[in-house]
């Protein structure tokens, strides 16, 4: 019997499959965003909603972002490099590409700053609270930096700084909320894993106790199949008596008493429920108790 072990630290464990799926959805986001931005650019009339200030920079950024999305998809499919690299390096690309697209579109007033909420929120679910706040701070600085560049270039009014600030506050709120939710989920997962360890240890303890009881115990299900038998009962019924075997093949006499017991009125004892040991050396009296309310009921034979 093994004792309950302490939980391993989270960094030592492989990331769950759900985390890789989140990265897959992020890569899909990276693939769709430049397509949508390019469609809005090409289908829009003057003045354009996006890419109005620096058209060549906007087009180049969208095309590069689109191609890098395919690279990230291929890396994620091969799961190389590691999870941490695939989680945070692409976010740097997200922040840089979207900041350039916002700059080329005239700053925060273009409304493209909302696109940063998706990668920042998703990565905040996958990492630590500290990493989430760092990512949110980097995205906010990128927003303010591009806004300063647009303003110094004479393409935006000072009011754009207020909108960039609003986006920054939203990024921090999303990152903090996602990090808090991730912590709660990890705590719940740790409790579930610890509970599984405890249940496994209790089951092993119960098995140990049952196997070393002096009394002979046989658990029989509703289909007359042995589900549990201890060492003492094996000595009586013979070496072929094992979990999964049909009781009638091991001991027809014991099966006969089981059927008598099931046909009796509730509470009525079964008389002369005796079984001869497999070696014929002794006669054993059996006692039965129900395990549940179904009919025919599983039972335990002493």
N, C-alpha and C positions, 0 to 999 in steps of 0.2 A: 504494500500500500504506500502510495506516495503522498507526501504532504503538499498542501496548497503552496504554489510557488508565486512569487511576486510578479507583477505585470512587467513585461519588457517595456523599455522606453520607446516612445513613438518613433524617433528617428531611426531606430534599429530595425523597424519593421518595414516591409515593402508597402508602398502606398496601395490603398484599396482600389479595386477596379473602377469604382465610382469616380475617383480622382482622375484617372486616365480618361474617363468619358467626359468629364468636365473640360479637360484639355482638348478633347476632340471637338466639343461644341465651340470652344474658343477659336479653334482653327477654322471651323465653318464660318464663324463670325468674321474672321480675318479675310476669308475668301469672298464673302458677300458684300462687305462694306465698300471696297473699291469698285465693285461692279455697280452698286447702287449709286455711288457718287459720280461715276463716269456717265451713267444713264441720265442722272439729273443734270449734269453739265451739258451733255450733247443735246438733250431734248428741251432744255430750258431756253427761253428767249432772253434777249438783253433787257435790263441788266441781269446777269446770271446770278442764281442763288448761291452757287459754289464756284470757286476758282476764278472769281471776277477780278482779283487784284493781281495775281501772278499765275497766269494760265499754264505756262510751261512747267513751272514748279508743281502746280496742282496735278497736271497730267503725269508728270514723271513720278511723283510720290504715289499716286494711285496704282500705276503700273508696277512699280517696285514692290509696293505692299502686296499686290496680288500675287506676284511671283514668289515672294517670301512665304506667303501662306502655303503654297505648294511644298516648299522646303520643310516648313514646320509640320505639315501633314505627313510627309515621308518620314521625318524623324520620329514623330509620335507613333507611327505604325511599327517602326523597328524598335521603339522604346530605347533609343540611344540618341544622345547621352542620357544621363539619369533624369529622374523625375524633377528634382529641384532645378536643374538647368533648363529643362523644357517648360517649367512653370514660370520662371522669372525672366529669362533672356528674351523670349518673345514679347513679354509685357513692355520691355524697354523699346522694342521695335514699335509696339502699338502706340506708346506715348509719343515717340519721335515722329512716326508717320502721321498720326492724327493731329499733332501740334503743327506740323508743316501744312497739312491740308487746311487747318483752321486759319493759319497765317495767310495762306494763298487765297482764302475766301473772305478776308477782311476782318479777321479777329473773332472774338467771342460772340459778337452780335450775329454771326452767321448761324448760331445754334448748333454747330457741330461738336461743341464741347460735351454735349450729352453722350456722344459715342464713347467717351472715356469711362463712363460709368460701368459698362459691361466688362471690359477686361480687368479693371480695378476691383470690382465686386467679386468676379469669379476667382481671381487669384487670392483675394482675401479669405475665401472659403478654404483654400488649399494649404495655406501657410499659417504662421504664427501671427498673433496680434501686432507684434513689433514690425514684422515684414509687411503686414497690410498697411500700417500707418506710413511706413517708408515709401511704399508704392504710391499711396494717396498723396504724400507730400511731393514726390517727384512729378506726378501728373499735374498737381496744382502749380508747381514752379514752372513747368513747361507751358501751362496755360498763361500764366502771368508773363513769362518771358516772350512768348509770341505776341501777346497783346502789347507789350512795350515796344517790340520791333515794328508792329503795324502802326502804332501811334507815332513813333519817331519818323516813320516813313510818310506820315501825313495821310494815311488811308483809314484812320479811325479816330473817333472822338474820345476824350477822357472817360466818358460814360461806359466805354467798353470794359474798363478795369472793374467796375462794379459787377458787371455780368460775369466776368472771369472769376471774381471773388465768390459770387454765388455758386458757380460751378465747383470751385474749390471746396466750399463748405459741403456741397452735396457729395463730393468725392470722399471727404473724410467721414461723413455720416454713413455712406454706403460701406466703406471699408470697415469702420468700427462695428456696424451691425452685422456684417458678414463674418468678421472675426469672432464676435461674441457667439453667433450661431454655430460657427465651426467648433469653438471651444465646448459648447454644450453638447454637440454631437459626439465629440471625442470623449467627453466625460461619460456620456451614456454608453458609448461603445466599450469603454474600459469597464464600466459596471457590468455590462452584459458578459464580457469575457471573463471577469472575475467570478460572476455567478455560474458560468459554465464550468469553470475550474472547481468551484465548490460543489456543484452538483455531481461532477465526475468523481470527486473524492468521496462524496457521500455514497454514491453508487458502489464505489470500490469498497468502502467500509462495510456497507450492507452485504455485499457479496462475501466479504471476508468473514463476517459474523455468521451468515447463513451456512457457509461451507464448514465452519468449525463448531457448529452446534452438535451436541451429543444426540439430540432428537433428529429423527429422519424426517425430512421435509421434501414434498413434491408439489409443485404448482402445475395445475392442469388447466388448459384453456377450454373454451366452450366447444372446441372440435376434438376434445380428448387427446390433445397433443401436449407433451411435457414442455413447459416453458422454463422451469427452474428445478434443479434437483441438487441436493448437497451430497457430500461424500458419504455420510452415514446411510442415506437412502440408496446410493449406488451399491453399497456393500450388501444391502438386503435384496434389491431387485436384480442385481447382476451388472456386469461391466457394459452391457449394451444399453443400459438405461442412461440416456443423455438428453440434453435439451434439444428439442426438435423431433424426437422420436414419438411415434404413436404409442399411447399407453397400452392399447390392446395387444400390440406386438411384444411389449415388454412383460406385462403381467395381465393376462386376461381376467384373472381372479380379482385383481384390484379394480379393473375397469367395470366388472360386474357390480362391485360394491359402490362404485361411483354412480352408476346408473340407478341403483336402488336408492341411494341417498338423494339423487335429483328428483325421483318420483315421490318421495315421502312428503307429507304435509310439513309446512315450515315449522321448525322447532322440534320436530319429532326425531328422536335418535335412530340410528341404524344399528340393529343388533347383529351380533356375530360377524362383524366386518373384519374377518381375519384373513391374513395373507401368509402363505408359506414362503420363507426366504428362498432365494434362487438356489442355494446350496442344500436345501432341505433340512437344515439343522435346527430350525426354530420356526415358531408360528408367531406372527406379529399381528397385533390388533391396530386397525386404522381408525382415525378420527378425521372428520371433514369440517371445513368452514368455508362459507361462500366468499367470493371476491367480486362484489358487484351485485347489481339487481337484475341483470339480463337473464333471459332463459334461452337455452341452458346456461347456467352461471359458471364462470371460471371458479376454481376452488383451490384450496390448499389442503393437502393431506398430510397429517402428522402420523 
